[in-house]
Amino acid sequence: MKKFLTYSTLLLLVIQLTSCLEYKEVEVIKVVDVGVKDISIQGVDVEVAMQIKNPNKYDISIIDSDLNLFLKGNKVGKASIKEKVTLKKKSNSVYRFIMQSSLKDLASGGLPALMGLISSPTMELRVQGDIKARAKGISKSVPIDFKENITL
């Protein structure tokens, strides 16, 4: 009888813990704004404002990223999110991300795209890669791939 009570208690505890961690997919509703914040020898800072819906009962923190930036179809470098962003629980809000690129790939075609920023008021920006998020000690990698026309 004691063994049955132990297993029952353990099973009940597991069910309660897993129900607390019910995960619903976070949804990017739309990209509200994309703009180049800074261009320097060190890299490009791109600010992206996205409306994101977090239907979960807990906050989700975006902690890391491994992204590639493309301008006019030319890879201009790898990018990472500069600061941690927290998606509030049960929210449907606009969040701003600043992505910083090292411009490591300028020699292989990114320089003409950056020079095109000077002559053209708009240009297609593509961001592709993975964003790593964490909630309640559990991490998940989410694939990202979007295109948007940016204006200076």
Sequence and secondary structure as in RCSB ss.txt:
>XXXX:A:sequence
MKKFLTYSTLLLLVIQLTSCLEYKEVEVIKVVDVGVKDISIQGVDVEVAMQIKNPNKYDISIIDSDLNLFLKGNK
VGKASIKEKVTLKKKSNSVYRFIMQSSLKDLASGGLPALMGLISSPTMELRVQGDIKARAKGISKSVPIDFKENI
TL
>XXXX:A:secstr
 HHHHHHHHHHHHHHHHHHHT     EEEEEEEEEEEEE SS EEEEEEEEEEE SSS EEEEEEEEEEEETTEE
EEEEEESS EEE TTEEEEEEEEEEE  TTGGGTHHHHHHHHHH SEEEEEEEEEEEEEETTEEEEEEEEEEEEE
E 
